[in-house]
Amino acid sequence: MPGRRTSGQIISGRMVSGRTVSGMAKQLVAGGLMLLATSACVTAPTPTPTPTPIKLTAVVFAESAESAAHAAKVVRARITHKLPLIDAVGATISEEQLAALSQNDTVSRIVVSTNENGLVAHSAPDEGVTSWLTSSQARNASNPLLLQYMSDAAPSRTGKGVGVAIIDTGLSASPQFASEIPALVGSYNALTGEQGPIDDRTGHGTHLASLLSGFGETFSGIAPQAKIVAIKAFDSEDRASALDIIDAVQWVLNNRARYNIRILNLSVSASTELPYHIDPLNMALTQAWIQGLVVVVSAGNEGPQPSSVTAPGNNPWLITVGAADYSTDGQWRSVAPFSGRGPTDSGHIKPDIVAPGTLLAGLRPAHAIRPEGEPDHFDAQGNWIASGSSQASAVVSGMIAVLLEARPELSNHDVKCLLANTALPLQGSPDGTSSPFSQGRGFINLKAALTSTDVSCEESLEGSDPAVPVKGAYKPS
């Protein structure tokens, strides 16, 4: 089970030592009274309308999801998500219900969102990557370089039969291939809770999937015979509730045997406000790793500042990928300036590795709408050229599919160590991108990983207790 708990602990944003629900409620009431008193000094008393009750998004933890649901029902909270993966439920709850729930001895922890939209994550590009994209409009797509890399590293491998689950914005056909959805074998819509349409309204998920599967005659893909399983958890603005993503992770685990899912790709940026070991999304992904999946996540696009890696890229259990950029000689020699940097708040080096993540051409549905202000960049065939740590993590997921096709006996811990031990450190540069906090172990080296037997590394947490937080050696600046 996810682990050791503190009875009645309530977390709202950053954890505040000694904070209780009753104390929080009194603080809210006092604030309201002070506001009314101030108003009375300058205006005549008027009837005060009954305020609309504040509704909060909360994750309620107990010994089991059933126990958490029972506790939420006792206070008449509206349960929105059952989350057995982390022994919890998601609920919409009032301040009064929250106060009552905290007195229930069966409740071990309550995480309350401080975001009005409730535990929100996003996959949209940040300002840094948008600015970089604008300045890079004249550069060519890097797909030919990526194909050459794959030809040199694994000329006879295609990722055949290996299932890759992509939790993202969905998957849709593109204008170039109106009847083609790249290598799709299964799908789930976490927004509706059904195995149904997963229409991609922004193009992000379709682009990532097409990097694996390939398209047309110009790009054969990284792992064209891998089994793509697409899970829609993001809305038309590239945003998602962490609760929907956790539900998506649970679905992947429930269906892993059906589709031979070995790899879970999640290219998302969420707040690192909570320590990774009590953050609900990170807890779910840690459980997915414990159950054997290779979980690949992005470092985010908020670099180059130190400690800019986003969640769940801050989770030491997972494989976190940053974006590398290519130079004029056709080699990936630097870390993209927007790629998230470490160390994490818990003192870990992140990302673990970097991979091609700039100017990658892929498919985009005709009806897809990108965020305002993001420059459109297409190649001569009409393929969308995009950049980001999202693309880099998808590239790594495809390469891991090739690795697992060749060596299906490898565990997720083995995969993590092979990639770390064989990575090629990027050399020094005046902007500091050679730091381990920018590139981790270095640039992915699939060719070496395919033959290496070195499956031990300091990044491996095999045998560790996921309930015990892992402290790194490096303090954030």
Secondary structure as UniProt FT lines:
FT   TURN            7..8
FT   STRAND          9..12
FT   TURN            17..18
FT   HELIX           21..42
FT   STRAND          55..61
FT   HELIX           65..74
FT   TURN            75..76
FT   STRAND          78..83
FT   HELIX           84..86
FT   STRAND          88..94
FT   HELIX           95..101
FT   TURN            102..103
FT   TURN            105..106
FT   STRAND          109..112
FT   TURN            116..117
FT   STRAND          120..122
FT   HELIX           127..135
FT   TURN            136..138
FT   HELIX           143..153
FT   TURN            155..156
FT   TURN            160..161
FT   STRAND          163..168
FT   TURN            176..179
FT   TURN            182..183
FT   STRAND          184..189
FT   TURN            190..193
FT   HELIX           204..213
FT   TURN            216..218
FT   TURN            224..225
FT   STRAND          227..232
FT   TURN            236..237
FT   STRAND          239..241
FT   HELIX           242..254
FT   HELIX           256..259
FT   STRAND          261..266
FT   STRAND          269..270
FT   TURN            276..278
FT   HELIX           280..290
FT   TURN            291..292
FT   STRAND          294..298
FT   TURN            303..304
FT   TURN            306..307
FT   TURN            312..314
FT   TURN            316..317
FT   STRAND          319..326
FT   TURN            328..329
FT   STRAND          332..335
FT   TURN            337..338
FT   TURN            345..346
FT   STRAND          353..356
FT   STRAND          360..362
FT   TURN            366..367
FT   TURN            372..373
FT   TURN            380..381
FT   STRAND          384..386
FT   HELIX           389..406
FT   TURN            408..409
FT   HELIX           412..422
FT   TURN            430..431
FT   TURN            433..434
FT   HELIX           436..439
FT   TURN            440..441
FT   HELIX           446..449
FT   TURN            450..451
FT   TURN            458..459
FT   TURN            462..463
FT   TURN            466..467
//
